[in-house]
Amino acid sequence: MQITYRTTLLASCGILAISILVSGCDKKKPAAQMPPAGPPEVGVVTVQPQRMAITTELSGKTASFMVAEVRPQVGGIIQKRLFTEGSDVKAGQALYQIDPATYQAAFASAKAAEAKAEANLFSVRLKAGRYQELVKINALSQQDNDDAQAALKQAEADVASARAVVETARINLAYTKLTAPISGRIGRSAVTDGALVTASQPAALATIQQLGSMYVDVTQSSAELLKLKQNRASGMLKNGGASQAQVKLVLEDGSLYPLTGILNFSEVTVEQSTGSITMRATFPNPKQTLLPGMFVRAILEEGIREQAILVPQRGVTRNPKGEAMVMVVGAEEKVEPRPIKVVQTIGENWLVSEGLKAGDRIILEGLQKARPGTAVKAVPFGALPATTTPQPAAKK
């Protein structure tokens, strides 16, 4: 019985000792104290004014440099079409032949009348000459001489009238052959052989268009045009130096037309329904890439801004009022909200007209840490290390 009691006592003491040892090992060491963190870093860009050409993009439509509609000036039956549809024609080239039979007969009749009038004039002129000599020697009364001289003038007038009729008949006969008034590309024919046409009919037989150069008509609001003039008058924008503004063209597929055009003029009246002004530019078109009626976008050079300030769009936000604003690192390296006035987008930047000056540092990275009034550490944009999301440990 005594041995059992001792054994139990020793076992209890052992268990107690092990428990104390385990509890001592489980105690955690006190965490090391972290050094105090500095101000958060933000990526900034410094405002650097620069000389820049200011452009505006306007929608427009192409038009032929010269257009001529072929219409008959005399009536008749079309004997033959003398051109190939869609081909290039030269000025003066024959396009249609109208049946000339009746006009040839009219011309012949006019020539005969002219010959008759000239024959009568010859006889009357001789008579008037004789009477003029006889009246000098009083062998003829003055009245008879006056009648002879009047008859001479009448015969001369008849000849002039007959010649005018001959010229009219000749012109009408020439009009039976319709020729191209200008050089260019001719479209489809509206009539076929055997069709009846009338003089000066409203429907054109064909249309010729010159495509070597093309017009591009664009519209700009009158308010924007007034603003442009005010900016130039105030000196904010300066003329680029060329006598005529340069224009670039963006085609329907988004590609840039390789040749540059010139702005010719703008209308002197404002379209009342739209409040816009039409402007016209001329583009060379040697390869006939541009065709009439194409919708394009014209990029017009408005002028030169000597001290243009550009801000990346990622650094511009809007306040509850909808005003544009940026965060800048100001005095004492603290964040300051700065309202700005933007004019237009240029690529990935905003063109700023008010609110910033040279040397201002605009925050582009770390905006979530850039609260107004907080101190930050400004570093060049792009110098901040890329933040990576920690990946979960792989399960064994």
C-alpha positions in Angstrom: 0.0 0.0 0.0 2.9 2.3 0.8 4.6 1.6 -2.5 1.4 2.5 -4.4 1.1 5.8 -2.6 4.7 6.8 -3.5 4.3 5.8 -7.1 1.2 8.0 -7.4 2.9 10.9 -5.7 5.9 10.7 -8.1 3.7 10.6 -11.1 1.8 13.6 -10.0 5.0 15.6 -9.5 6.2 14.7 -12.9 3.0 15.8 -14.6 3.1 19.1 -12.7 6.7 19.7 -13.8 6.0 19.0 -17.5 3.0 21.3 -17.4 5.1 24.2 -16.0 7.7 23.6 -18.7 5.2 23.6 -21.5 3.5 26.7 -20.3 6.8 28.5 -20.2 7.7 27.6 -23.7 4.3 28.9 -25.0 5.0 32.4 -23.8 5.6 34.7 -26.9 8.4 37.1 -27.1 7.5 40.7 -27.1 7.2 42.2 -30.7 10.1 44.4 -31.9 9.2 48.1 -32.1 8.8 49.3 -35.8 10.5 52.6 -36.6 8.0 55.4 -37.4 7.0 55.6 -41.1 7.8 58.8 -43.2 5.4 60.7 -45.4 3.9 58.8 -48.3 5.5 59.0 -51.7 3.6 60.4 -54.7 4.7 60.6 -58.4 4.6 64.1 -59.8 5.2 65.9 -63.1 6.5 69.5 -63.2 4.6 71.9 -65.4 6.8 73.1 -68.3 5.2 75.6 -70.7 6.0 74.9 -74.3 5.4 76.3 -77.8 2.6 74.4 -79.5 0.5 74.5 -82.6 -3.1 74.5 -81.6 -5.4 72.6 -83.9 -9.1 71.8 -84.1 -10.9 68.9 -85.8 -14.0 69.5 -87.8 -16.2 67.2 -89.9 -16.5 67.9 -93.6 -17.4 66.6 -97.0 -15.4 66.5 -100.2 -16.5 68.2 -103.4 -15.1 68.4 -106.9 -12.8 71.2 -107.8 -14.8 71.8 -110.9 -18.1 70.3 -112.1 -19.8 70.7 -115.5 -23.2 69.3 -116.5 -23.6 68.4 -120.2 -26.9 69.7 -121.6 -28.0 70.1 -125.2 -28.5 73.7 -126.6 -30.5 72.5 -129.5 -33.2 69.8 -129.8 -33.1 66.6 -131.8 -32.5 62.9 -131.8 -29.2 61.5 -130.3 -27.5 59.7 -133.2 -24.5 58.4 -131.2 -22.8 58.6 -127.8 -19.1 59.2 -128.5 -17.5 58.5 -125.0 -16.9 55.7 -122.6 -18.7 56.1 -119.3 -16.3 56.6 -116.4 -13.4 57.7 -118.6 -11.3 60.8 -118.6 -12.2 63.4 -121.3 -10.5 66.5 -122.6 -12.1 69.9 -123.0 -13.6 70.2 -126.5 -13.9 66.4 -126.9 -17.1 65.3 -128.7 -19.5 63.5 -126.4 -22.8 63.2 -128.3 -23.9 63.7 -131.9 -27.5 65.1 -132.5 -29.1 64.5 -135.9 -27.9 67.6 -137.8 -30.1 67.3 -140.9 -32.5 70.1 -140.2 -29.8 72.4 -138.9 -27.7 71.8 -142.1 -30.7 72.7 -144.2 -31.3 75.9 -142.1 -27.6 76.8 -142.5 -27.8 76.3 -146.3 -31.0 78.4 -146.5 -29.3 81.2 -144.5 -26.3 81.1 -146.8 -28.5 81.5 -149.9 -30.3 84.4 -148.3 -27.0 86.0 -147.6 -25.9 85.6 -151.2 -29.1 87.2 -152.4 -28.7 90.1 -150.2 -25.1 90.6 -151.3 -26.2 90.5 -155.0 -28.9 93.1 -154.4 -26.3 95.3 -152.5 -24.0 95.2 -155.5 -26.7 96.5 -157.8 -27.9 99.2 -155.4 -24.3 100.4 -154.7 -23.7 100.9 -158.4 -26.9 102.8 -158.8 -26.2 105.0 -155.8 -22.7 105.8 -157.2 -24.1 106.9 -160.6 -26.8 109.0 -159.0 -24.2 110.7 -156.8 -22.2 111.8 -159.9 -25.3 112.9 -161.9 -26.6 115.1 -159.1 -23.4 117.1 -159.1 -24.0 118.3 -162.7 -27.7 118.8 -162.0 -28.6 116.0 -164.4 -30.7 114.4 -161.7 -32.9 115.7 -159.0 -31.7 115.7 -155.4 -34.7 113.6 -154.3 -33.8 110.8 -156.7 -30.2 110.8 -155.3 -31.5 110.7 -151.8 -33.7 107.8 -152.6 -30.7 105.9 -154.1 -28.5 106.5 -151.1 -31.3 105.3 -148.7 -31.7 102.2 -150.8 -28.0 101.6 -150.5 -28.1 101.7 -146.7 -31.1 99.4 -146.7 -29.3 96.9 -148.9 -26.3 97.0 -146.6 -28.6 96.4 -143.6 -30.1 93.4 -145.4 -26.7 91.9 -145.9 -25.8 92.4 -142.3 -29.0 90.7 -141.2 -28.5 87.8 -143.6 -25.0 87.3 -142.2 -26.4 87.2 -138.6 -28.9 84.6 -139.7 -26.1 82.6 -141.3 -24.0 82.8 -138.0 -27.0 81.7 -136.0 -27.6 78.7 -138.3 -23.9 77.9 -138.1 -23.9 78.0 -134.3 -27.0 75.8 -134.1 -25.4 73.3 -136.5 -22.2 73.2 -134.3 -24.4 72.6 -131.2 -25.5 69.3 -132.7 -22.2 68.0 -131.7 -22.0 68.2 -127.8 -18.5 68.7 -126.6 -16.9 68.5 -123.1 -16.8 72.0 -121.6 -13.9 71.0 -119.2 -11.4 68.3 -118.8 -12.1 65.7 -116.2 -13.8 62.3 -115.5 -17.2 61.8 -117.0 -19.9 59.8 -115.2 -22.7 57.6 -116.6 -24.8 58.8 -119.5 -28.5 59.6 -118.8 -29.5 58.9 -122.4 -28.9 56.3 -125.1 -28.7 56.5 -128.9 -32.1 57.4 -130.4 -33.2 59.5 -127.4 -35.0 62.8 -128.0 -33.5 65.8 -126.3 -34.6 69.4 -126.1 -32.7 72.7 -125.9 -31.6 73.6 -122.3 -33.5 70.8 -120.8 -33.3 70.5 -116.9 -31.9 67.0 -116.9 -28.2 66.7 -117.7 -27.0 64.2 -120.2 -23.8 63.5 -118.3 -21.6 65.2 -115.6 -17.9 65.9 -115.8 -15.9 66.4 -112.6 -12.3 67.5 -112.2 -10.6 65.3 -109.6 -7.0 66.5 -109.8 -7.7 68.8 -106.9 -10.6 68.5 -104.4 -12.5 70.9 -102.2 -13.3 70.0 -98.6 -16.1 72.0 -97.0 -16.2 72.0 -93.2 -18.4 73.8 -90.7 -17.4 75.6 -87.5 -19.7 77.2 -85.0 -19.7 81.0 -85.1 -19.0 81.0 -81.3 -15.8 79.1 -81.8 -14.8 81.3 -84.6 -15.3 84.4 -82.5 -13.3 82.9 -79.6 -10.5 82.1 -82.0 -10.4 85.7 -83.2 -10.4 87.0 -79.6 -7.5 84.7 -78.7 -5.5 86.0 -81.6 -6.4 89.6 -80.8 -5.3 89.2 -77.2 -2.0 87.6 -78.2 -2.9 84.2 -76.6 -2.7 82.7 -80.1 -0.3 83.8 -82.8 -0.5 83.3 -86.5 1.8 80.5 -87.6 3.5 82.7 -90.1 2.1 81.2 -93.3 -0.2 83.3 -95.4 -2.8 80.5 -95.5 -3.6 78.1 -92.8 -2.5 74.5 -93.3 -5.1 71.7 -93.1 -4.7 68.0 -92.6 -7.3 65.4 -93.5 -8.4 62.2 -91.8 -10.3 59.8 -94.1 -13.3 57.7 -93.4 -11.2 54.6 -92.4 -9.3 56.7 -89.9 -6.1 56.9 -92.0 -4.3 60.2 -92.5 -4.3 61.6 -96.0 -0.7 62.0 -97.0 -1.0 65.5 -98.6 -1.6 68.8 -96.9 -4.3 71.2 -98.0 -4.8 75.0 -97.7 -7.7 76.8 -96.2 -9.1 79.1 -98.9 -11.9 81.1 -97.4 -14.8 81.1 -95.0 -18.4 82.2 -95.7 -19.4 85.7 -94.9 -22.8 84.7 -93.5 -23.8 82.4 -90.6 -26.2 79.5 -91.3 -29.3 80.5 -89.3 -30.5 77.0 -88.7 -27.2 75.7 -87.3 -25.3 78.8 -86.2 -22.3 77.6 -88.1 -20.0 79.0 -90.8 -18.8 77.0 -93.8 -15.1 77.0 -94.6 -13.4 75.6 -97.7 -10.0 74.0 -98.1 -8.3 72.8 -101.3 -6.3 69.5 -101.4 -4.2 68.1 -104.2 -5.5 64.8 -105.4 -3.0 63.4 -107.9 -3.9 59.7 -107.3 -7.6 60.5 -107.1 -7.9 59.0 -103.7 -10.5 61.6 -102.7 -13.8 61.3 -104.4 -16.8 63.7 -104.4 -19.1 63.2 -101.5 -16.7 61.5 -99.0 -17.2 62.3 -95.3 -13.8 63.3 -93.8 -12.4 65.1 -90.7 -10.3 68.1 -91.3 -7.6 69.2 -88.8 -7.2 72.9 -89.0 -4.2 74.8 -87.5 -5.7 77.7 -85.6 -2.4 79.2 -84.4 0.6 79.0 -82.1 0.4 79.1 -78.3 3.8 80.2 -77.1 3.3 79.2 -73.4 1.0 76.1 -73.7 0.5 74.1 -70.5 -0.4 70.4 -70.9 -1.5 68.1 -68.1 -2.0 64.4 -68.4 -5.6 63.4 -68.3 -5.0 60.9 -65.5 -4.1 63.7 -63.2 -7.3 65.7 -63.7 -10.4 65.1 -61.7 -13.8 66.8 -61.3 -15.2 68.3 -58.1 -18.9 68.1 -57.2 -19.5 71.3 -59.3 -18.1 69.6 -62.4 -15.0 71.9 -62.4 -11.7 70.4 -63.4 -9.1 70.2 -60.7 -5.6 68.7 -60.0 -3.7 67.9 -56.8 -0.4 69.7 -56.5 2.5 69.5 -54.1 2.6 73.0 -52.6 4.3 74.8 -49.8 5.8 72.7 -47.0 5.4 69.6 -49.3 1.7 69.4 -48.6 -1.0 68.4 -50.9 -3.2 71.3 -52.3 -6.3 70.9 -54.5 -6.0 73.4 -57.5 -9.0 74.2 -59.7 -8.0 74.7 -63.4 -9.7 75.6 -66.6 -9.2 73.2 -69.5 -9.6 74.2 -73.2 -9.4 71.0 -75.2 -7.7 67.6 -75.4 -4.4 67.2 -77.2 -3.6 63.5 -77.4 -3.6 62.1 -73.9 -3.3 65.6 -72.3 -5.5 68.5 -71.4 -4.6 72.0 -72.6 -4.9 74.2 -69.5 -5.6 77.9 -69.9 -5.9 79.0 -66.2 -4.9 77.7 -62.8 -1.3 76.5 -63.3 2.0 78.0 -63.8 5.6 76.9 -64.6 7.1 74.8 -61.9 3.9 73.5 -60.3 4.1 69.8 -59.4 1.1 67.8 -60.3 0.4 64.5 -58.6 -0.2 61.6 -61.0 0.6 58.6 -58.8 -0.5 57.9 -55.3 -3.6 60.0 -55.5 -5.3 57.7 -53.0 -2.7 58.8 -50.4 -2.7 62.5 -51.5 -5.3 64.0 -49.2 -5.5 67.8 -49.1 -3.3 69.2 -46.3 -1.2 66.0 -45.8 2.6 66.0 -46.1 3.9 63.9 -48.9 7.3 63.1 -50.5 7.3 64.0 -54.2 9.3 61.8 -56.6 9.3 61.9 -60.4 6.4 60.2 -62.1 7.2 56.6 -62.9 9.8 56.3 -60.1 7.5 54.7 -57.6 7.9 50.9 -57.3 5.1 48.9 -58.8 2.7 47.6 -56.2 2.2 43.8 -56.3 -0.6 41.8 -54.7 0.8 39.1 -52.3 0.0 35.6 -53.6 -1.4 33.0 -51.1 1.1 30.3 -50.0 0.7 27.0 -51.7 -0.8 24.2 -49.7 1.3 21.2 -49.0 
